Amino acid sequence: MVGPAVQRDAVAHLQAMMGLSERRACHIVGADRKMVRYRSRRPPDTELRARLRELANERRRFGYRRLFILLRREGELSGVNRIHRLYREEGLSVRKRRARRKAVGARAPILVEAKPNARWSTDFVHDQFANGRRFRILNIVDDVTKQCLGAIPDTSISGRRVARELAAIIERYGKPGMIVSDHGTEYTCNAMLAWCRDNDVDWHFIAPGKPMQNGFVESFNGRMRDELLNETLFFDLDDARAKITAWVTDFNTRARTRRSDTSRLRPMPPTSPQRMIGCATPTSSADRPLLHQRHKA
């Protein structure tokens, strides 16, 4: 779908380059001959355009709405729609700046003591209901036991809601030594910063664009997506809460299988004793020993 100006240019091009008649050119382009012959009687607005360009050059980060207010203060009677049209025709759109997200927290590998509540990870996963309305799920995972401590679905989850849910989980499972997350606005808002200060919780933000640094909850999100979200139809919020709660209970209690170093499949549920006690959980391959103790000289 193109505008009248483009259609007029196309008809003029066919007439000039191929020698077609106006009727034939309009038929090819799909334009009305009355529209092609129309000549605008709109005034050029030379002075208004010049003043608009001048204000836009003075205030480069002002959009057309703020420029309209400045012009109205100067006595210009034009409406905001007219100013918007001239603003677009003059090519004065404000360029969007790319956000410079600064890293927060330490970037060194974090050694985690192998015990419950040593470190939690949290992240959001998105899905939609049968009617197309989207909702999100706040997932909280214990990095050592791999247990899902909470999976809270809702259509909107703010930073204050995250703080309330974390407080409820702490009352049930105890206080974590550290919580890891990305730089989402729900985690960097004033409500969450105040909650961390009041509860003396060490919060670690991963590096921007490095989701592998939050791999425990990312792995859980992928399993939830594969086993539940892609296989289940949710009709409303109550239905989603019931099905997600049932899946999380099954995830935490059923015997899962994973490949060990000997390529055997063995059951390892998140709440098994082997998950609760064992060696320290490294956060990267740099923390793992290169050789087993018995192979060292």
C-alpha beads as a LAMMPS data file, in Angstrom:
LAMMPS data file: protein, C-alpha beads

297 atoms
296 bonds

1 atom types
1 bond types

-500.0 500.0 xlo xhi
-500.0 500.0 ylo yhi
-500.0 500.0 zlo zhi

Masses

1 110.0

Atoms # bond

1 1 1 0.000 0.000 0.000
2 1 1 1.546 3.272 -1.163
3 1 1 0.386 6.847 -0.821
4 1 1 -0.963 9.210 -3.489
5 1 1 2.371 10.998 -3.909
6 1 1 4.153 7.745 -4.789
7 1 1 1.404 6.787 -7.219
8 1 1 1.650 10.164 -8.938
9 1 1 5.396 9.711 -9.331
10 1 1 4.891 6.206 -10.760
11 1 1 2.352 7.443 -13.317
12 1 1 4.630 10.326 -14.323
13 1 1 7.539 7.900 -14.707
14 1 1 5.568 5.570 -16.973
15 1 1 4.410 8.497 -19.090
16 1 1 7.877 9.989 -19.431
17 1 1 9.975 6.836 -19.899
18 1 1 7.589 4.559 -21.793
19 1 1 5.319 7.061 -23.509
20 1 1 2.129 5.598 -22.069
21 1 1 -1.083 7.529 -21.871
22 1 1 -2.402 8.727 -18.543
23 1 1 -5.276 6.224 -18.692
24 1 1 -2.926 3.279 -19.376
25 1 1 -0.400 4.338 -16.714
26 1 1 -3.147 4.750 -14.089
27 1 1 -4.513 1.305 -14.956
28 1 1 -1.073 -0.285 -14.474
29 1 1 -0.377 1.508 -11.207
30 1 1 -3.924 1.077 -9.911
31 1 1 -4.415 4.806 -9.335
32 1 1 -7.464 6.993 -9.848
33 1 1 -7.065 9.590 -12.612
34 1 1 -8.714 12.235 -10.454
35 1 1 -6.155 11.584 -7.765
36 1 1 -3.298 11.845 -10.268
37 1 1 -4.588 15.167 -11.609
38 1 1 -5.191 16.613 -8.158
39 1 1 -2.968 19.520 -7.181
40 1 1 -2.753 20.434 -3.537
41 1 1 -3.905 23.913 -2.529
42 1 1 -2.280 23.650 0.839
43 1 1 -0.011 26.617 1.667
44 1 1 3.729 25.856 1.707
45 1 1 4.102 26.895 5.362
46 1 1 7.602 28.128 4.649
47 1 1 7.940 30.234 7.780
48 1 1 6.479 27.538 10.036
49 1 1 8.776 24.886 8.579
50 1 1 11.787 27.132 9.050
51 1 1 10.879 27.842 12.669
52 1 1 10.251 24.149 13.314
53 1 1 13.670 23.229 11.907
54 1 1 15.277 25.953 13.986
55 1 1 13.694 24.709 17.202
56 1 1 14.566 21.100 16.365
57 1 1 18.219 22.071 15.827
58 1 1 18.281 23.923 19.140
59 1 1 16.672 21.042 21.049
60 1 1 17.786 17.857 19.353
61 1 1 16.132 15.525 21.879
62 1 1 12.691 17.165 21.608
63 1 1 9.985 15.329 19.697
64 1 1 7.140 16.896 17.813
65 1 1 4.903 17.098 20.902
66 1 1 7.388 19.185 22.864
67 1 1 8.158 21.314 19.797
68 1 1 4.421 21.861 19.377
69 1 1 4.248 23.224 22.929
70 1 1 7.116 25.614 22.203
71 1 1 5.431 26.828 19.023
72 1 1 2.112 27.239 20.824
73 1 1 3.850 29.409 23.440
74 1 1 5.118 31.582 20.605
75 1 1 1.572 32.108 19.378
76 1 1 1.372 29.481 16.620
77 1 1 -2.253 28.383 16.163
78 1 1 -1.578 25.167 14.228
79 1 1 -2.771 21.923 15.762
80 1 1 -0.560 19.076 16.871
81 1 1 -1.470 16.942 13.836
82 1 1 -0.297 19.635 11.459
83 1 1 2.947 20.053 13.370
84 1 1 3.431 16.272 13.299
85 1 1 2.954 16.199 9.510
86 1 1 5.475 18.980 8.953
87 1 1 7.810 17.349 11.449
88 1 1 7.786 14.096 9.461
89 1 1 8.075 15.832 6.089
90 1 1 11.144 17.726 7.289
91 1 1 12.754 14.510 8.534
92 1 1 13.219 15.755 12.105
93 1 1 12.627 12.468 13.921
94 1 1 14.664 12.021 17.096
95 1 1 17.230 9.255 16.839
96 1 1 16.854 6.573 19.458
97 1 1 19.919 6.084 21.565
98 1 1 21.127 2.607 22.322
99 1 1 21.003 1.993 26.034
100 1 1 24.389 1.618 27.671
101 1 1 23.806 -1.000 30.289
102 1 1 26.530 -0.914 32.886
103 1 1 27.579 -4.071 34.606
104 1 1 26.735 -4.240 38.278
105 1 1 28.557 -6.501 40.698
106 1 1 31.660 -8.627 40.523
107 1 1 32.691 -10.441 37.337
108 1 1 34.914 -13.054 39.006
109 1 1 33.689 -16.693 39.154
110 1 1 31.559 -17.290 42.234
111 1 1 32.309 -20.371 44.330
112 1 1 29.165 -21.794 45.872
113 1 1 29.108 -23.944 48.967
114 1 1 27.278 -27.201 48.355
115 1 1 24.308 -26.739 50.626
116 1 1 20.705 -25.632 50.206
117 1 1 20.084 -21.884 50.002
118 1 1 23.702 -21.171 49.106
119 1 1 22.553 -19.402 45.940
120 1 1 19.264 -18.834 44.164
121 1 1 18.654 -17.878 40.544
122 1 1 15.594 -16.070 39.221
123 1 1 14.296 -15.195 35.784
124 1 1 11.078 -14.694 33.804
125 1 1 9.573 -16.899 31.097
126 1 1 6.676 -15.790 28.861
127 1 1 3.685 -17.585 27.352
128 1 1 0.088 -16.837 26.342
129 1 1 -3.442 -18.022 27.018
130 1 1 -5.734 -19.632 24.474
131 1 1 -7.275 -16.231 23.710
132 1 1 -3.872 -14.755 22.837
133 1 1 -3.366 -12.717 26.013
134 1 1 0.209 -12.951 27.237
135 1 1 1.371 -13.745 30.745
136 1 1 4.721 -14.276 32.430
137 1 1 6.102 -16.668 35.022
138 1 1 8.589 -15.737 37.727
139 1 1 10.875 -18.738 38.289
140 1 1 13.124 -19.068 41.342
141 1 1 15.557 -22.007 41.480
142 1 1 18.051 -23.214 44.066
143 1 1 21.336 -23.588 42.150
144 1 1 22.676 -26.385 44.388
145 1 1 19.646 -28.618 44.869
146 1 1 18.149 -27.665 41.457
147 1 1 14.791 -27.389 43.205
148 1 1 12.198 -24.957 41.908
149 1 1 11.350 -22.804 44.916
150 1 1 8.677 -20.823 43.136
151 1 1 6.958 -20.482 39.761
152 1 1 4.525 -17.569 39.957
153 1 1 2.395 -16.871 36.845
154 1 1 0.582 -13.577 36.364
155 1 1 -0.250 -11.096 33.640
156 1 1 1.930 -8.446 35.283
157 1 1 4.684 -8.855 37.868
158 1 1 6.308 -5.701 39.218
159 1 1 9.382 -5.288 41.366
160 1 1 7.264 -4.997 44.510
161 1 1 5.528 -8.255 43.626
162 1 1 8.918 -9.954 43.181
163 1 1 9.967 -8.684 46.620
164 1 1 6.782 -10.050 48.225
165 1 1 7.189 -13.448 46.575
166 1 1 10.830 -13.684 47.635
167 1 1 9.907 -12.768 51.198
168 1 1 7.283 -15.542 51.264
169 1 1 9.752 -18.101 49.883
170 1 1 12.383 -17.072 52.456
171 1 1 9.865 -17.666 55.246
172 1 1 9.352 -21.188 53.928
173 1 1 12.864 -22.251 52.899
174 1 1 15.177 -19.871 54.722
175 1 1 17.376 -16.985 53.629
176 1 1 19.704 -17.504 50.638
177 1 1 23.365 -16.615 50.651
178 1 1 23.044 -14.942 47.235
179 1 1 20.486 -14.311 44.496
180 1 1 21.498 -14.119 40.829
181 1 1 19.486 -12.428 38.075
182 1 1 19.785 -10.345 34.926
183 1 1 19.324 -6.572 34.688
184 1 1 15.541 -6.664 34.244
185 1 1 13.661 -3.615 35.466
186 1 1 11.847 -5.774 38.017
187 1 1 15.197 -6.529 39.677
188 1 1 16.821 -3.090 39.412
189 1 1 13.878 -0.976 40.607
190 1 1 13.937 0.953 43.877
191 1 1 11.565 -1.518 45.545
192 1 1 13.962 -4.436 44.985
193 1 1 17.038 -2.436 46.001
194 1 1 15.294 -1.398 49.209
195 1 1 14.198 -4.987 49.867
196 1 1 17.783 -6.261 49.456
197 1 1 19.047 -3.573 51.830
198 1 1 16.409 -4.213 54.456
199 1 1 16.804 -8.002 54.339
200 1 1 20.606 -7.973 53.931
201 1 1 20.488 -10.153 50.792
202 1 1 23.514 -10.219 48.472
203 1 1 22.185 -9.738 44.924
204 1 1 24.454 -10.502 41.957
205 1 1 23.695 -9.232 38.436
206 1 1 25.092 -11.170 35.499
207 1 1 27.012 -9.412 32.732
208 1 1 24.787 -7.810 30.065
209 1 1 24.155 -10.156 27.143
210 1 1 25.565 -13.179 29.003
211 1 1 22.594 -15.412 29.924
212 1 1 24.967 -18.368 30.325
213 1 1 26.091 -16.793 33.601
214 1 1 22.570 -17.514 34.847
215 1 1 22.584 -21.006 33.400
216 1 1 20.791 -22.835 36.217
217 1 1 17.509 -20.979 35.864
218 1 1 17.931 -20.764 32.074
219 1 1 18.159 -24.554 31.982
220 1 1 15.045 -24.786 34.130
221 1 1 13.233 -22.344 31.832
222 1 1 14.120 -24.486 28.821
223 1 1 12.809 -27.617 30.521
224 1 1 9.597 -25.843 31.500
225 1 1 9.182 -24.562 27.948
226 1 1 9.756 -28.004 26.446
227 1 1 7.768 -30.121 28.879
228 1 1 4.950 -27.813 29.935
229 1 1 4.433 -24.594 28.003
230 1 1 4.792 -26.058 24.512
231 1 1 2.577 -29.016 25.384
232 1 1 -0.206 -27.365 27.399
233 1 1 -3.062 -25.035 26.516
234 1 1 -3.864 -22.467 29.216
235 1 1 -7.361 -21.004 29.250
236 1 1 -7.064 -18.408 32.003
237 1 1 -4.853 -17.401 34.909
238 1 1 -6.417 -19.847 37.381
239 1 1 -5.940 -22.696 34.934
240 1 1 -2.307 -21.690 34.388
241 1 1 -1.622 -21.518 38.118
242 1 1 -3.079 -24.981 38.705
243 1 1 -1.185 -26.630 35.835
244 1 1 2.114 -24.904 36.598
245 1 1 1.869 -25.796 40.296
246 1 1 1.216 -29.442 39.415
247 1 1 4.170 -29.504 37.005
248 1 1 6.541 -27.889 39.525
249 1 1 5.503 -30.385 42.213
250 1 1 6.163 -33.219 39.799
251 1 1 9.489 -31.647 38.785
252 1 1 10.672 -31.361 42.378
253 1 1 9.595 -34.834 43.493
254 1 1 9.826 -37.216 40.526
255 1 1 12.996 -39.133 39.629
256 1 1 14.793 -37.333 36.838
257 1 1 17.522 -38.889 34.706
258 1 1 20.753 -37.245 33.676
259 1 1 23.952 -38.528 32.115
260 1 1 26.777 -39.136 34.543
261 1 1 30.477 -39.151 33.693
262 1 1 30.227 -42.907 32.927
263 1 1 27.437 -42.291 30.367
264 1 1 24.880 -44.107 32.532
265 1 1 21.418 -42.824 33.216
266 1 1 20.637 -42.568 36.902
267 1 1 17.730 -40.970 38.772
268 1 1 18.526 -37.635 40.366
269 1 1 15.504 -35.644 41.573
270 1 1 16.151 -32.135 42.888
271 1 1 15.230 -33.148 46.446
272 1 1 17.417 -36.256 46.576
273 1 1 20.176 -36.495 49.224
274 1 1 22.823 -36.454 46.476
275 1 1 21.568 -33.019 45.466
276 1 1 21.599 -31.792 49.036
277 1 1 25.157 -32.908 49.864
278 1 1 28.176 -33.067 47.622
279 1 1 31.036 -31.113 46.166
280 1 1 30.997 -27.369 45.565
281 1 1 29.066 -26.207 42.527
282 1 1 31.332 -24.295 40.101
283 1 1 29.959 -21.487 37.995
284 1 1 32.276 -22.028 35.021
285 1 1 34.631 -24.605 33.543
286 1 1 37.551 -22.668 35.018
287 1 1 36.459 -23.784 38.494
288 1 1 36.555 -27.496 37.643
289 1 1 39.812 -29.479 38.139
290 1 1 41.522 -30.634 34.967
291 1 1 42.463 -34.058 36.380
292 1 1 40.927 -36.321 38.918
293 1 1 42.840 -36.623 42.186
294 1 1 43.907 -40.194 41.493
295 1 1 45.474 -39.221 38.144
296 1 1 47.721 -36.596 39.670
297 1 1 51.315 -37.558 40.345

Bonds

1 1 1 2
2 1 2 3
3 1 3 4
4 1 4 5
5 1 5 6
6 1 6 7
7 1 7 8
8 1 8 9
9 1 9 10
10 1 10 11
11 1 11 12
12 1 12 13
13 1 13 14
14 1 14 15
15 1 15 16
16 1 16 17
17 1 17 18
18 1 18 19
19 1 19 20
20 1 20 21
21 1 21 22
22 1 22 23
23 1 23 24
24 1 24 25
25 1 25 26
26 1 26 27
27 1 27 28
28 1 28 29
29 1 29 30
30 1 30 31
31 1 31 32
32 1 32 33
33 1 33 34
34 1 34 35
35 1 35 36
36 1 36 37
37 1 37 38
38 1 38 39
39 1 39 40
40 1 40 41
41 1 41 42
42 1 42 43
43 1 43 44
44 1 44 45
45 1 45 46
46 1 46 47
47 1 47 48
48 1 48 49
49 1 49 50
50 1 50 51
51 1 51 52
52 1 52 53
53 1 53 54
54 1 54 55
55 1 55 56
56 1 56 57
57 1 57 58
58 1 58 59
59 1 59 60
60 1 60 61
61 1 61 62
62 1 62 63
63 1 63 64
64 1 64 65
65 1 65 66
66 1 66 67
67 1 67 68
68 1 68 69
69 1 69 70
70 1 70 71
71 1 71 72
72 1 72 73
73 1 73 74
74 1 74 75
75 1 75 76
76 1 76 77
77 1 77 78
78 1 78 79
79 1 79 80
80 1 80 81
81 1 81 82
82 1 82 83
83 1 83 84
84 1 84 85
85 1 85 86
86 1 86 87
87 1 87 88
88 1 88 89
89 1 89 90
90 1 90 91
91 1 91 92
92 1 92 93
93 1 93 94
94 1 94 95
95 1 95 96
96 1 96 97
97 1 97 98
98 1 98 99
99 1 99 100
100 1 100 101
101 1 101 102
102 1 102 103
103 1 103 104
104 1 104 105
105 1 105 106
106 1 106 107
107 1 107 108
108 1 108 109
109 1 109 110
110 1 110 111
111 1 111 112
112 1 112 113
113 1 113 114
114 1 114 115
115 1 115 116
116 1 116 117
117 1 117 118
118 1 118 119
119 1 119 120
120 1 120 121
121 1 121 122
122 1 122 123
123 1 123 124
124 1 124 125
125 1 125 126
126 1 126 127
127 1 127 128
128 1 128 129
129 1 129 130
130 1 130 131
131 1 131 132
132 1 132 133
133 1 133 134
134 1 134 135
135 1 135 136
136 1 136 137
137 1 137 138
138 1 138 139
139 1 139 140
140 1 140 141
141 1 141 142
142 1 142 143
143 1 143 144
144 1 144 145
145 1 145 146
146 1 146 147
147 1 147 148
148 1 148 149
149 1 149 150
150 1 150 151
151 1 151 152
152 1 152 153
153 1 153 154
154 1 154 155
155 1 155 156
156 1 156 157
157 1 157 158
158 1 158 159
159 1 159 160
160 1 160 161
161 1 161 162
162 1 162 163
163 1 163 164
164 1 164 165
165 1 165 166
166 1 166 167
167 1 167 168
168 1 168 169
169 1 169 170
170 1 170 171
171 1 171 172
172 1 172 173
173 1 173 174
174 1 174 175
175 1 175 176
176 1 176 177
177 1 177 178
178 1 178 179
179 1 179 180
180 1 180 181
181 1 181 182
182 1 182 183
183 1 183 184
184 1 184 185
185 1 185 186
186 1 186 187
187 1 187 188
188 1 188 189
189 1 189 190
190 1 190 191
191 1 191 192
192 1 192 193
193 1 193 194
194 1 194 195
195 1 195 196
196 1 196 197
197 1 197 198
198 1 198 199
199 1 199 200
200 1 200 201
201 1 201 202
202 1 202 203
203 1 203 204
204 1 204 205
205 1 205 206
206 1 206 207
207 1 207 208
208 1 208 209
209 1 209 210
210 1 210 211
211 1 211 212
212 1 212 213
213 1 213 214
214 1 214 215
215 1 215 216
216 1 216 217
217 1 217 218
218 1 218 219
219 1 219 220
220 1 220 221
221 1 221 222
222 1 222 223
223 1 223 224
224 1 224 225
225 1 225 226
226 1 226 227
227 1 227 228
228 1 228 229
229 1 229 230
230 1 230 231
231 1 231 232
232 1 232 233
233 1 233 234
234 1 234 235
235 1 235 236
236 1 236 237
237 1 237 238
238 1 238 239
239 1 239 240
240 1 240 241
241 1 241 242
242 1 242 243
243 1 243 244
244 1 244 245
245 1 245 246
246 1 246 247
247 1 247 248
248 1 248 249
249 1 249 250
250 1 250 251
251 1 251 252
252 1 252 253
253 1 253 254
254 1 254 255
255 1 255 256
256 1 256 257
257 1 257 258
258 1 258 259
259 1 259 260
260 1 260 261
261 1 261 262
262 1 262 263
263 1 263 264
264 1 264 265
265 1 265 266
266 1 266 267
267 1 267 268
268 1 268 269
269 1 269 270
270 1 270 271
271 1 271 272
272 1 272 273
273 1 273 274
274 1 274 275
275 1 275 276
276 1 276 277
277 1 277 278
278 1 278 279
279 1 279 280
280 1 280 281
281 1 281 282
282 1 282 283
283 1 283 284
284 1 284 285
285 1 285 286
286 1 286 287
287 1 287 288
288 1 288 289
289 1 289 290
290 1 290 291
291 1 291 292
292 1 292 293
293 1 293 294
294 1 294 295
295 1 295 296
296 1 296 297
